[in-house]
Amino acid sequence: MSPRLQELRNRRAQWHRQECLRHKARSKTAEWPRGVDFGLLARGAGDDVARTGAAKMRVLWGLIAAYVGADVLFLVAGLYPGHVPIVVSVALHIFPPLVFALVHGAMVYGWRAAVAFAGLCVVVGNVFENVSTRTGFPFGHYHFTERMGPKILQVPILLGLAYVGMGYLSWTVARAMLGGRRDWLAGWRVATLPLLASVVMTAWDVAMDPVWATVGHLWIWEQGGAYFGVPVSNLVGWLLTNYVIYQLFALVLRWGRGMNGNEENFANGYRRVALIFYGVTAAGNLLLAIPTPRHPVVSDAAGVAWRVRDITAACAVASVVFMGGFAVCAWRRLGERGQESEGSPSA
């Protein structure tokens, strides 16, 4: 057994013992049988937790590997146009993070909270996207092409699902950046994490929107825009939409009974795998800068011509500077938290 897994086992065993004692203290009628060996009980629970945790970690790493494969497939599709339908590549970029969000979210907050987060992402994301395609608020005036497959009203189903995976990864990065405060949902702080997570999520859009829209034509900005055919209003729309999602989720965690799961006792090793996934999504954008046999110049709907290599280079830089910067900051904060809480079962 690896030292890290042994450490996790010991911490979870200690946590389980504390929960047993807390349950006994709260119970008015139930009594634990005399002679119960809490150490033995905790050790047994620790073994089960360690085995289950290791299996879930393998699933999480497998999903990251699947996403890397999707990046490679996207590159192959660019090198050999027409061999891989764009909707397949898009789907493979969406479903691994989505499943990761459900599995990882259930481990941290519980299944009810994970499903609640997914529901908020799909509902709020689709509402704002559909409103914007009709009115221009809050993202701007645009419409989706048929390249992303079936739609709900005016918005592709895949796009609505895309909010879940990247939304959760961005939330986890922002949570790590705030450190290990246990009262992060108390008072006005319930709005701090949603604000920060919205910025982290918007960084992803900055790093990919011009490629998927101006180069890939998955959606069309009808009046063009200053950022390689993408309007500045799109960034405002992303901040607003994701803030609404995150703020509602923070309130769900604050007011929902038992909806905060094991968040306080969640080991840093499990947190880091989410940060790695976010970093992988950033690194995948660097592949876009690899030259492929596509047209060297593309035009947006306003008729402005853009060089493809400038677009892909700008998105690669945004991935490194913004997404990479957030990931590194979150990683360092987790390291600081681990040092501060060394030896504590709730680290």
C-alpha positions in Angstrom: 0.0 0.0 0.0 1.4 3.4 -0.9 2.2 5.9 1.8 -0.5 8.3 0.5 -3.1 5.6 0.5 -2.1 4.6 4.0 -2.4 8.2 5.1 -5.8 8.5 3.6 -6.9 5.3 5.4 -5.7 6.6 8.7 -7.4 9.9 8.3 -10.7 8.4 7.2 -10.6 5.9 10.1 -10.1 8.7 12.5 -13.0 10.7 10.9 -15.3 7.6 11.1 -14.5 7.2 14.8 -15.4 10.8 15.4 -18.6 10.4 13.5 -19.5 7.4 15.6 -18.9 9.4 18.8 -20.8 12.4 17.4 -23.8 10.2 16.6 -23.8 8.7 20.0 -23.7 12.1 21.6 -26.6 13.4 19.5 -28.8 10.3 20.0 -31.3 10.5 22.8 -32.4 6.9 22.9 -29.8 4.7 21.1 -26.9 3.4 23.1 -23.8 1.8 21.7 -23.2 -1.7 23.1 -20.7 -1.9 25.8 -17.3 -3.1 24.9 -17.4 -1.8 21.4 -13.8 -1.5 20.1 -14.0 1.9 18.3 -10.4 1.4 17.1 -11.3 -1.9 15.4 -14.5 -0.3 14.0 -12.6 2.6 12.6 -9.9 0.4 11.2 -12.5 -1.7 9.4 -14.2 1.3 8.0 -10.8 2.7 7.0 -10.1 -0.4 4.9 -13.4 -0.1 3.1 -12.9 3.6 2.5 -9.4 3.0 1.2 -10.5 0.3 -1.3 -13.5 2.3 -2.5 -11.4 5.5 -2.8 -8.7 3.7 -4.8 -11.3 2.3 -7.2 -12.9 5.8 -7.7 -9.5 7.3 -8.2 -8.9 4.9 -11.1 -12.2 5.9 -12.6 -11.2 9.6 -12.3 -7.8 9.0 -13.9 -9.5 7.0 -16.7 -11.8 9.9 -17.5 -8.8 12.3 -17.7 -7.1 9.8 -20.1 -10.3 9.7 -22.2 -10.2 13.5 -22.4 -6.6 13.4 -23.5 -7.6 11.0 -26.2 -10.3 13.4 -27.3 -7.7 16.1 -27.7 -5.6 13.8 -29.8 -8.6 12.8 -31.9 -9.4 16.5 -32.5 -5.8 17.1 -33.7 -6.1 14.1 -36.0 -9.4 15.5 -37.3 -7.6 18.7 -38.1 -4.8 16.9 -39.9 -7.1 14.7 -41.9 -10.3 16.8 -42.5 -13.5 14.9 -43.1 -12.5 11.6 -41.3 -13.9 12.5 -37.9 -17.3 14.2 -37.6 -17.0 17.4 -35.5 -19.9 16.4 -33.3 -18.0 13.2 -32.2 -15.0 15.3 -31.2 -17.2 17.7 -29.3 -19.0 14.9 -27.5 -15.8 13.3 -26.4 -14.7 16.7 -25.0 -17.9 17.0 -23.0 -18.7 13.6 -21.5 -15.5 12.8 -19.6 -15.6 16.0 -17.6 -19.3 15.6 -17.0 -18.9 12.1 -15.6 -15.9 13.3 -13.6 -18.1 16.0 -12.1 -20.7 13.6 -11.0 -18.3 11.0 -9.5 -15.9 13.5 -7.9 -18.8 15.7 -6.8 -20.5 12.8 -5.1 -17.3 12.0 -3.3 -17.0 15.5 -2.0 -20.6 16.7 -1.5 -22.7 13.6 -1.8 -24.8 12.4 -4.7 -27.7 14.8 -4.1 -25.5 17.8 -4.2 -23.7 16.5 -7.3 -27.0 15.9 -9.2 -28.2 19.3 -8.0 -25.1 21.0 -9.4 -25.6 19.2 -12.8 -29.2 20.2 -12.9 -28.4 23.8 -12.2 -25.8 23.9 -14.9 -28.1 22.4 -17.5 -31.2 24.4 -16.6 -29.6 27.8 -16.0 -27.1 27.4 -18.9 -29.9 26.5 -21.4 -32.1 29.3 -20.2 -29.5 32.0 -20.6 -28.3 30.6 -24.0 -31.8 30.4 -25.4 -32.6 33.9 -24.2 -29.5 35.3 -25.7 -30.0 33.6 -29.1 -33.4 35.4 -29.2 -32.6 38.7 -27.6 -28.9 39.2 -27.5 -28.8 39.3 -23.7 -26.5 38.5 -22.0 -23.9 37.0 -24.4 -24.7 39.0 -27.6 -26.3 38.1 -30.9 -25.4 34.7 -32.2 -26.8 31.4 -33.4 -25.7 27.8 -33.4 -25.1 25.8 -36.6 -26.0 22.2 -37.0 -22.5 21.0 -36.4 -23.1 20.3 -32.7 -26.1 18.0 -33.2 -29.6 18.0 -31.8 -30.9 21.1 -30.0 -33.3 22.0 -27.2 -35.1 25.0 -28.8 -32.1 27.0 -30.2 -29.3 25.5 -28.1 -27.5 22.2 -28.8 -27.9 19.5 -26.1 -24.2 19.1 -26.0 -23.6 22.7 -25.2 -25.9 22.6 -22.2 -24.1 19.5 -20.9 -20.7 21.3 -21.4 -21.5 23.6 -18.5 -21.5 20.6 -16.0 -18.0 19.3 -16.4 -16.0 22.5 -16.9 -18.3 24.2 -14.4 -17.4 21.7 -11.7 -13.7 21.7 -12.5 -13.7 25.5 -12.3 -15.6 25.4 -9.0 -13.0 23.0 -7.6 -10.1 25.2 -8.7 -11.7 28.3 -7.1 -12.5 26.4 -3.9 -8.8 25.3 -3.6 -7.7 28.9 -4.3 -9.7 30.1 -1.3 -7.8 27.8 1.1 -9.2 25.5 3.8 -11.6 27.8 5.7 -14.3 25.7 7.2 -16.7 28.7 7.4 -16.5 29.5 3.7 -20.3 29.3 3.4 -20.9 31.6 6.4 -22.2 35.2 6.0 -21.1 37.2 3.0 -18.5 34.6 2.2 -21.2 32.5 0.5 -20.8 34.8 -2.5 -17.0 34.8 -2.6 -16.5 31.4 -4.1 -19.2 31.9 -6.8 -17.6 35.1 -7.9 -14.1 33.5 -8.1 -15.4 30.4 -9.8 -17.2 32.5 -12.4 -13.8 34.1 -13.3 -12.1 30.7 -13.5 -14.8 29.3 -15.7 -14.8 32.4 -18.0 -11.0 31.8 -18.5 -12.0 28.6 -20.3 -14.2 30.5 -22.7 -11.5 33.0 -23.4 -9.2 30.1 -24.3 -11.6 28.3 -26.7 -14.4 30.5 -28.0 -12.6 32.0 -31.1 -11.5 28.5 -32.2 -14.9 26.9 -31.9 -16.8 29.9 -33.3 -14.7 31.8 -35.8 -12.6 28.8 -37.0 -14.9 25.9 -36.4 -18.2 27.6 -37.1 -20.0 25.7 -34.4 -21.8 29.0 -33.5 -21.8 32.3 -35.4 -21.5 35.7 -33.8 -23.8 37.7 -36.1 -22.1 41.0 -35.7 -18.5 39.8 -35.2 -16.4 41.0 -32.4 -13.1 42.5 -31.3 -11.7 39.2 -29.9 -11.1 37.4 -33.2 -14.8 37.7 -34.1 -16.1 37.2 -30.6 -17.7 40.2 -28.9 -16.7 41.5 -25.4 -20.4 41.0 -24.3 -19.8 37.3 -24.5 -17.4 37.5 -21.5 -19.9 39.5 -19.5 -22.5 36.9 -20.3 -20.3 34.1 -19.2 -19.5 35.8 -15.9 -23.2 36.4 -15.2 -24.5 33.0 -16.2 -21.9 31.1 -14.3 -22.3 33.3 -11.3 -26.0 32.5 -11.1 -25.2 28.8 -11.3 -22.5 28.9 -8.7 -24.4 31.2 -6.3 -27.4 28.9 -6.4 -25.2 25.9 -5.8 -23.5 27.6 -2.8 -27.0 28.3 -1.3 -27.9 24.7 -1.9 -24.9 23.6 0.1 -25.5 26.1 2.8 -29.2 25.4 3.3 -29.6 21.9 2.1 -29.5 19.4 5.0 -26.6 17.0 4.6 -25.7 18.5 1.2 -22.1 19.4 2.1 -21.1 15.8 2.3 -17.5 15.2 3.3 -16.1 18.5 2.0 -14.3 19.4 5.2 -12.6 16.0 5.5 -11.8 15.5 1.8 -8.2 14.6 1.3 -6.0 16.9 -0.8 -5.0 14.1 -3.1 -8.5 13.8 -4.3 -8.7 17.6 -4.7 -5.6 17.6 -6.8 -6.9 15.2 -9.4 -9.6 17.8 -10.2 -6.9 20.5 -10.6 -5.0 18.2 -12.9 -8.1 17.7 -15.1 -8.5 21.5 -15.3 -4.9 21.8 -16.2 -5.2 19.1 -18.8 -8.1 21.0 -20.5 -5.8 24.0 -20.6 -2.9 22.0 -22.1 -5.2 20.5 -24.7 -5.7 24.0 -26.1 -2.0 24.1 -26.9 -2.6 21.4 -29.6 -4.7 23.9 -31.5 -1.6 25.9 -32.3 -0.2 22.9 -34.2 -0.4 23.8 -38.0 -3.1 21.8 -39.8 -4.2 21.8 -43.5 -7.0 24.3 -42.9 -7.6 27.7 -44.5 -5.0 30.2 -43.3 -7.6 33.0 -43.1 -11.2 32.9 -41.9 -13.8 35.7 -41.9 -16.4 36.4 -39.2 -20.0 37.3 -39.9 -19.1 41.0 -40.1 -16.7 40.3 -42.9 -13.5 40.9 -40.9 -10.7 38.5 -41.9 -8.6 36.8 -39.2 -5.5 34.7 -39.6 -6.1 31.3 -38.1 -2.6 31.0 -36.7 -3.2 34.3 -34.8 -6.4 32.9 -33.3 -4.9 29.6 -32.2 -1.8 31.3 -30.8 -3.9 33.7 -28.8 -6.0 30.9 -27.4 -2.9 29.0 -26.5 -1.5 32.0 -24.6 -4.8 32.5 -22.8 -4.8 28.8 -21.8 -1.3 29.1 -20.3 -1.7 32.5 -18.7 -5.2 32.4 -17.3 -6.2 28.7 -17.0 -2.6 27.6 -16.1 -2.3 30.5 -13.7 -5.4 29.6 -11.8 -4.4 25.9 -11.7 -0.9 26.7 -10.3 -2.4 29.1 -7.7 -4.9 26.4 -6.6 -2.2 23.8 -6.4 0.0 26.0 -4.3 -2.8 26.8 -1.9 -3.5 23.1 -1.4 0.1 22.6 -0.6 0.0 25.4 2.0 -3.2 23.9 3.5 -1.6 20.5 3.7 1.3 22.0 5.7 -1.0 23.9 8.0 -3.1 20.9 8.8 -0.4 18.2 8.8 -1.4 15.5 11.2 -5.1 16.6 11.3 -7.7 13.9 10.3 -9.6 16.6 8.4 -6.8 17.8 6.2 
